[in-house]
Amino acid sequence: MKRFEPYHYIIIAAGFFILGGLVLFSMQLFPAAESNTVTVDPQTTDQAEGLYDFWFSSVEIYDISVDHSMERILFSADNNTVSLLDRERRLSWDKTFETEPNQARISSCGSYAAIGTAGGRLHFTSVDQVFAWDDEGYPVKHISVSPNANWIAAARSLPDQDQYQLDLYSHDGDLKWSLETGPIKNLYLTSEYLEQANIYYTTEDDGQTAISAVNLEGDQLWHFEDKGLAAVSKHGSRLAAYQGDTVTVYDSLGYPMWSTSLPFEPRKIVFNPQNYNRVLIYGSREGSGENLFYYDLADDLLWMSRIADGSLFSFTADGQHILTSSWRHFKEDYTQMTLISREGIELNSWEVAMRVEHLLLSGHPHLAIVGGEDGYIDLVDLEPLLIAEGSNDQREIQYYNPVTVGKRAEESKIILYFMDGNDNLIPVTRTINQTEDLINAALEELIRGPARDSALFRTIPDKDITAEAELDQENSTLTIDFSPELSEINGASQSRTIYESLIHTVSQFLNGENIYLTMEGELIESIGPELELNQPLQPVKLESPVYIPIMSDSRYYLKIEEGADEDSSETNLSQLLEKTLHACRSLPFFPTNADLRGLDQSSEQVQINLNSPFRSIFPEEPTEKEYSQAMLVLDALFTTVFENSRALRVEILIDGEPWTTPAGYPSISRFYRQPAFVNPE
């Protein structure tokens, strides 16, 4: 037997070392069975260097979904696996199903996911997988999840047996109802933000399309034959439908608001996420003619442009830019990415070494997700391009006018109500010379309209309309007499806008008086042909006003809503603050996981205890826009508390502890000072 020498042990040890290195290297090249992911280096042109971060899963992607802040990415693939990734490319979990998971949707809040399979399984789970339920039935073709996952709609079908149905589930997995339908082509479940979420869908049978709308009780609201649904705005207040080359925009009640004919049949329609009165329409068109049209429902066509056939496109979260991608015009597997301003101007273009087949933008201000063949999922950071494009403009934009307090003796301040592009009724504080007749002064200013750069729209469309108010305090009546031009108003939407802005504007001067609207001395029976008036009218008085932050075009505003629930005898301050925070989460810059942890209320002070994600709205060295965003949220919270309590001081705590904002921001404690005026001009 050959004897082992000492150097033999050295050779063996070296062999084990080399073998271990090979194993470690192989593990980096070949993923573990549960993740199927490998990180690869970016392959981009020099023009877009630094814009991309890549990961690779070597499968065909069925569906991709992201949450509002793009913290989580959910995708399903042809290996029957659904995977959840975070923004840093880390695998949170994956789950394998017996049949193809054709649909995989994560809720906008990022806390829940719903998955539908070709075998008929509907799987709902929290992202931490602590809470889950399943339901079996016909194969699942479409899923739609409400933003906070309170409701899940699923379209099921069994074509061989001509069986088609729409199911609605609660968050806990209870099947609320099931409707028989035709073959469903697309499905939308709108936001609870409107407090009346609806379900819209298109059916297509033997080439015939139809649109249906149902409420959460399963009752049909309206139905249109020979039309297809192409898009629904963020909160469901606008719907775009097509019929041949004609596009019609409806409100949520099914009333037509606007219509246009195009030189092509529309293929895709997208509402601006911050201005629902603006819509982007794309269609395939022979030759070199323009195929991307941008419309304003009031001003009609804003611009038209040409993008590559087969392009994907979407708005950035603030509605200021459009990102497009197309690989169909290249022979090689490269995709052309293009950044376009909202004015239709091409700002930048670059290539990506892959075929982009999925493009998703959500609430994050500068991140996008693109997915392609062979399982590429790429994180696109547009910030370098947006900073370069916007560096000369930021100081010129007035993003938000913070709440002001007090007024000088020689002036009066009045609140006027105008509309924004998303049909929000916006209160605006206007300073005028001191006058004893504030009601007529307010009516005159209301007819004049909003400031030029306000991103708001006049509510009384004809400047030739005049109105004269007379307050009879002895008989507790206010009579407003209009000129005959008011009778020329047409359209339900315009009539409702006039009515709401008028009543809200004059209500600030009243103490329960009845309101009469007349025209040349005669009672008005209706405004326009649709809005009938049951006079006398009553002023608007909010018992528990809640201040709601919103974004209108490039501007921020506070609007005021009634916070008390109709079916509740008492609404506490915590519930009112929850309503304000709920609205904050719909803003692109606000963290969706910021929550109210508690409220400590005494006769003189209120402490609002928020969790740590709230700090993210206070970045170091803020830009003017970041400062405005923080002020908007603080104004909404503080004003809601002061208007609904007798507190002399309000302080915000973070995880139960005092916190100081970075340099450049106001304090997160505020003392009571009245009167306070929102949205001052």
N, C-alpha and C positions, 0 to 999 in steps of 0.2 A: 504494500500500500504506500502510495506516494505521500511523503510527508509535507505538511503545509509550512511554508516559510512565512516570516513576518510580512514580506512585501505582498504575499497573496491576500492578506487581510486588507491591505491598503487598496489593492485593485478591486476587491469585492465591495469595499465601502464606497469607492469612487463610482462603481457601477450602480449601486443603490442611489447615490446622489444624482447621477445623470437620469436614472429612471424616474426618480421623484420629480425632477425638473420637467421631464417630458409629460408626466401626468398632469402637473400643474399647468403647463402650457396648453395641453389638450382641453383642460377644463375651461380655459379662457376662450378657446376657439369654439367648443361645442357646449351648448347650454345644458343645464340640468333639465330633466324631463318636465318639471313643473313650470318652468318659466319660458322655454323656447325663445330666449332673447340673447342677442349678442350685440355689443356696442361696436359700431364701425366709425371710421373717420368720415368727416363730411367731404362731399364731392361737389364743389360749387365753383363758379367762375370767380375771378378776382374781384369783380364788381360787388358781389354779395358776401365777401369774406367776413366771417364773424357773425353772420346772421343765422346760422343753422346749428342744430344739435341733432344727432341721428341715433336711432336704435333700429334693430332689425330682427324680425321674427320668422322669416323664411316660410310664410304661409300666405294664402290668399285671404284678404280681409273682407268679411261680409258687411260689417257695420262698425262705425266709430261714433262715440258720443263723449262729450266733455261737459263738465259742470260750468257754472257761471264764471268763476274766477280762474278756471283752467288749472286747478290744483290736481284734478284727477282725470285720467283718460281711460275709458272703457271701450274695449273692442272685441268683436267675435271673429272667428276665423274658420277655415275649412277643415281644421283638425278637430272640430266640434268643441273647441275650447273658447271660453270667455276669460279675458285677462283685464285686471285693473292695475294701472300704472300711476305713479305720481309724476309731478312735473320734472323731477330730478332723475327720471328713467328707472326708478326702483319699482320692482314688481311687488305689489301689495298682496295679490292672490290671483290664482286662476282656477277655473272650475270647468270640468269636462262633462259634456252631455252626451246622451245616447244618439241623438240626431242633431242635424245642423241648427245651431243657434243663429237664425237669420236676423233676429232683432236683439240689440243690446243697448239699452238706454239708461243713462245716469240722470238723476234729477238735477235740476239747476242748482239746488242748494248743496249738492255734492255728497249727500248723506245716504242716498238709497240708489239701488239699481234694479231694473226690471229686464228680464231676458225671456224671449219667446222662441220656441223651437219648432222645427218642421214636424216633430212628432206630437205636438199639441201641449207641451209643458210650458206653463207660465211660472217663472221663478222670480220671486221678489226678495231682496235681501238688503239689510243695511251694509254699508261699505266695510264695517268692522265685523260683519258676518255674525253678530250676536243675535239679530232678529231676522227671521226669514219665514216665508211660506211658499207653497206651491199649489197650482191648480192644473188639472188635466182637462183636455177637451180637443176640439178640432185643431188642426195645425194653425199656429199663430203667424199671421202675415204682417201685421203692423202693431206697434205699441206706441202709446203716447203717455207721458208721465207729467203730472202737474208740477210746478216748480218746487213745492215743498213736499211732493210725493203723497199728498193727501188722497189723490185719486189716480187710478191707473186704468186707461182704456186699452182694450185689446181687440183687434179685428181678427176673427178666425174664419177659416174656409175649408170646405171639403168639396172641391169642384165636381168630382165624379158623382156625387150624390146631390149636386146643386144645393148645397147647404152653406149659407153665409150668415154670420152673426157678428154683432158688436156687443162686447161685454164691458161693464164698468165695475171695478173693484175699489173697495176702500183701502186705506193704508194698512189695515189689519187683515186684509185678504177676504173680506166678506163680499160675495157677489151681489151687487145692489140690483142689477137688472141685466137682461140680455135681450137684444133686439134682432129680429130677422132683417137682413139687408141683402143687397146685391153684392157682387164682387167689389170690395173696397180697394180703391187705388191709392188714396192717401188719407191720413188721419191726423187731426190736430185737437189737442186738449188745452184750452187756454188757461191763463193764469188765474189764481185765486185773488190776485191783486184787485180785480174789479168786484170782488165779493159775489160774483155770479158766474163762475166758470162754465163755459159751454163746450160742446164737442162738435166739430165740423168735419165732414168727410165727403169724398167724392166716390161715387160708384160708377163702374163702367161695365156695361153688359151689351154684347153684340155691337160694339162701337158707339153705343149711346151713353153719354155721361150725364150725371145729375149730381147736384150738391144738396146735402141735408145738414140741418143744424138741430141738435137736441140739447136739452139742459141736463143737469145732474140727476133729475128725476126720471130721465128717459122720455120726456115729452118732446115731440117734434115742434120746433119753433118756426121753421120755414123750410121750403124745399123748392129747388129750381131745376127744371128739366133742361137738357141740351146745353148744360154749362159744366165746366170743370173748375175745381178750386186749385189755384196755383200758389197762394201765399196767405198767411195770416200774420198780422202784426204782433209785436211782442206780447201785449196784454189782451189781444183779441178784439180790439175796437175797430179794426179794419180787416177786410177780406178782399182779395183780388181774385176775380174769376175770368175765365176766357171762354169765348165761343167763336171758333174760326180765328179771324185776325182781329177780333174786338176784345178789349180788356175793360172790365167794369169793376169798380171798387165799391163795396157795400160797407155799411156799418154793421154792428153786431146784431141788430134787429132785422137785417135783411133789406134795408132801404138803400137803393142805389144812390151813390154820392157823386160819381164821376165816371165817364166812359170815353174811350178813344179807339180809333181804328189805326192799325199798324200796317206797314208794308210787308209784314211777314206774320206767321203764326207764332205766338210767344212760346218759348221753351221753358223759361224760368223767370220768376218775378220775385223780387226781394224788397221789403219795406225798409226804409231807413230806420234803424233801431231807436233813434232819438227824435225822429220827426215822421210820424206815421202818415202825414199828408204828402210825403215824397216817396216815390216808388221807382225802382230800377227794373227795366224790362229788357230781356234778351231773347233773340230768336235767330234761327238759322236763315241765312239769306244768300242767294246766289250772287256771284260777282263780288265787287269791292264796296258795296253799299254799306252804310252804317247799320249795325245790328244790336247796339246797346243804347237804349233810350232812357233818359232820366226825366221824370215828370213831377211837377207839383200840382196837386189837385186843385189849387186855386189859380196858379199862373200858367198851367199847362206845361208844354215842353220846355225844359231848362237847357238841355244839350243832348246831342247824340254823337256816338263814336263808333269806331270799328274795333272789335276784338277778335281774336282767332276763333274760328268755328270750334264748337265743342268745349269752350272754356268753362271753367268753374269760377265763381266769383262770390264775394260776400263783403259786407261793410265791416269796418273796424267798430269797436264797441261804442265809440263816441259819434259814429255816423259821419265823420269828417273825411274818411278815405275808403277806397274800394281796392281790394286785393283780388287779382285774377290769376288763373293758372291754366295753361294749355300745353299739351304735348302732341296734339294731333297734326300740327303743321310741320313737325320735324320728322325726318326719316329715322333718325336715331332716337333712342329712348331718353330724350331730354325734355324737360318741361320749362316753358317760358313763364316766369313769374313777373307780374307787373303791378306796380302801385300807382293808383290813380287818385287824384284829389276829387272832392265832391263837386268841383267845377268842371270835371271831365278832362283835366289836364294830366297827361302821363308824367309822373314824377321820377320813376326809376324802373329799371327792368333788369332781370338777371336770369340765369339758367340754373336748373337743378338736374343732376344726373340721375333721373328716375322719371317714371310716368306717374304723375300725380292724379289719382282717381278719387280722392276725398279731400275736401277743403273745409275746415271748420274754424270759425271765429266766434268767440263768446263774449263774456263780460270783461275779460282782461284787456287793458288798454292797448297793449302792443304785441301780444302773443297770438299765434295761429298754429293750427295743427294741419299737416298735410299727410295723407296716406297714399301709398302707391302699390304697384304690383309687387309680388314676392314678399309682402308684409312690411315694407318700409313704413315707419311712422316717424315723422319729422316735426320737431318743434321749431317754428319760425319766429325769430325775434325781430320785429320791425322797428324797434326803438331807435337804432342808429339812423334809419332813413327818416323817421318821423321827427326826430330832433333836428336833423339837418334841414328838413323842409320847413319846420315850424319855428326855427330859431329867430327868424326875422319878424315873426308875426305875434309871438306870445305877449309882448308888452302892449300891443295895440288892442287886445281883446279885453273887454270888461266882462269877466265870467259871471260875477255875482255881486250884487249890492247888498251888503249885510244889513241886518235889522238896525234901525236907528231909534233913538229915544229923544223925547222932548221936541219943542218947537219954539221959535221966536215969537214975540208978541205981535209983530207986524205981518205974520203969515198964517195961513191955514193949510192944513194937510187933509186931503181927501183920499179915500180908497176907491179906485176904479177897477172894474173887472173886465179883463180881456181874455182872449183864447190863445192858446199856443197851438202848434202844429199837430198835437196829439189830442186835441179836444179837452185839454185841461183848462178849467176856469181859474185864471191867475189874478190874484189881487195885487194891484200896483199902487204905491203911495205917491201921489203927485202934490207938490207944493204950489199953492196959488196965493195971490194977494188976499189979505184978510177981507172977508165979506160976511154979512149977516145972512145972505141967502145961499147957504151951502148946497142945498138940493139942486137948484137951477144951475149953479156953478158946476156941480158934479155932472149933471146931464150934458151940459155944453162940452165939458172935457171928454166925456165918454164918447160923444159923437165925433169929436176931433180925432180920436184914435190913439194908439200907443206910440211911444217914441220910435224913431226911425230904426235904430239899431237894437231893438229890444227882442227880436225873434218872436214877437207876439203879433196877433192879427186883430184888426178892428172887429167889433161885434155888431155894430150898426153899419151896414155896408155903404149906405148912401149919405154923403156929407150934406146933401140938400134937405135931409130930414131934420125937422126942428121939433123940440119938445119943451113944453112949458108946464111947470109944476106949481100946484097951489096946495098948501098945507092948512087944513081947517082943524085946529086943535080942539075947538069947542065940540065938534062932531066927530073927532078922532078919525079923520079921513085925509088921504093924500090923493089928489087927482092929477094925473099927468096927461096932458092933451098933445097929441101928435099931429103933424102936418099930413096931408093926403099921400105923400110919397111912401109912407109906411105900407100902404095897401099893395104896393108893387113887389113886396117881398115874396119870393117863391122858394119852396123846398123846406122839408121838415127840419133838416139840420140847421139851416139858417134861422128859421123861426125860433127853434129852441135856444139857439145861441143868443139871440136878441133878448128873449124873455129872461133867461138866467142872469145875464150880465146886468140887465136893467134892474131886476128885483134885488139882486145882491148889492148893487151900488147904492140904491136909495134906502135899503134897510138899515144902513149904519146911522141914519138920521132919525129913525122912527122908534117909537115906544109902544108898539102894538096897534098903531093906526091901520085901518083898512086902506087898501090901495085900489084905485080905479084907473083904468086906462081908457082914454077916449080919443076920438078923432073928430075934430071940428065940433066938439061938444057932445058927440054921440058915443055911447059905450061901444067898445070894440069887441066883436064876437069872437074873432080869431086873429092870430098873427100868421099871415100866409094861409094857404088852403088847408094845412094839416093841424095846426096847433089851436085848438079851441080853448077859450078862456071862460072860466067859471068865476065871475066877479061877484063880490070883491075879492081881491087877492090879498094874501097875507105876507108880511115881511119875513125875511129869513133870520132866525135867531138860533145860534148854535149853543146848545147846553154844555157840551164838552168839546171845545175846538181842539183838533189835532193838526199839527203843522207838518206837512208832507213835503220832503225835498224831491224835486224833479229836475230833469234835464230837458231843455227845449232848444233843439239845434245846438249851438255852442254855448248857450247860456244856462245858468242855474236859477231856479226860483223856489219859493215856498208857496204851496197852495194850502188852503184851509178846508178841512172836512169835519163833519160831525163824528166824534169818536164814540158816542154812546150807542150801544146796540139797541135796536128796536125791541127785541124780545127780552131785554134785561132791565130789571128795575133800577139797578145801580151799576155804574161803571167806575172802577177804581183807577187811581193814577198809574199803577203798573200796567194795566190793560191799555191805557192810552199811550204810554211810552212804547209798548210792544207794537202798536200800530205804526208809530213813527219809525221804529227800527225795522219793521217789516218793509216799509217803503224804502228805507236806506239801502237795504240789501239788493234792491233792483238796480241800484246805480253801479256803473262799471268799476268804480274805484273803491267801493265799500266791501269789506270782507263778508262773505255770506255766512261765516261761522261766528260773527260777532253777536253776542247774546246779552240780555239783561239778567244778571245773576241775583239781583235783589234791589230793594228800595227801602231806605231808612227815612221815615218822614216824621218830622216834629212840627210844632206850631210855627217855628221860625226858619227851619232849614230842611232841605231835601237832599239826600245823598243818593246818587244814581250809581249803582255798582255794576260795571260792565266787565266782560272778560278781556283777556290780553289781546286778542286779534284787533280790538278797537284801536290800538296804538298805531296800526299800519297806515291810518289816514294822516299821520303826522310824520312824513319822511324828513330826514335831516336836510337843511338848506333848501327850503321849499321854493318851487317856482310860483309865479302868480296864480297859475291854475290850481296847484296843490293847496296853496293857502286858501283860495276861494272854496275849494271842496271841503276843507276842514271847517271853515266858517259856516258853510251851508248846513252841515250836520249839527254843529254846536247850536246854531240858531234854532234848528228844528227841535232839538231836545230841550233846550232851556226855555224857549217860548211856550212849548206844550206844557211844561211844568208850571211856569209862572201863571199861565192863563187858567190853570185848573187847580190851583192851590193858593194858600195865603203865605207861602214861604217868602222870606225876605232874602234868602240866599240859596243857591243851588250849586252843588259840587258833584263832579264826576270822579268816582274812584275806579281804579283798575284792579280787579281781583281783590277787592276789599281794602286796598291801600291807596293813599294819596299819590298822585303822579304829576310830574312837571313836564309840560310839553317842550319840545326842542326850541331853540332860539328861532324867533321869527313868527311864532304862533301866539295867539292870545291864551290866557289862562283857561283852564277847564273848570273854573268856578266863576259864578256870576251873581251880582247883587241885583235885587229888584229895583227897577227904575221904570216909571211909566210917564206918559203913554209910550208904547212901542209901535213902530211902524215897519211893516214887512215890505220887501221889494221896492225900496225907494228909488225913484228915477234920478 
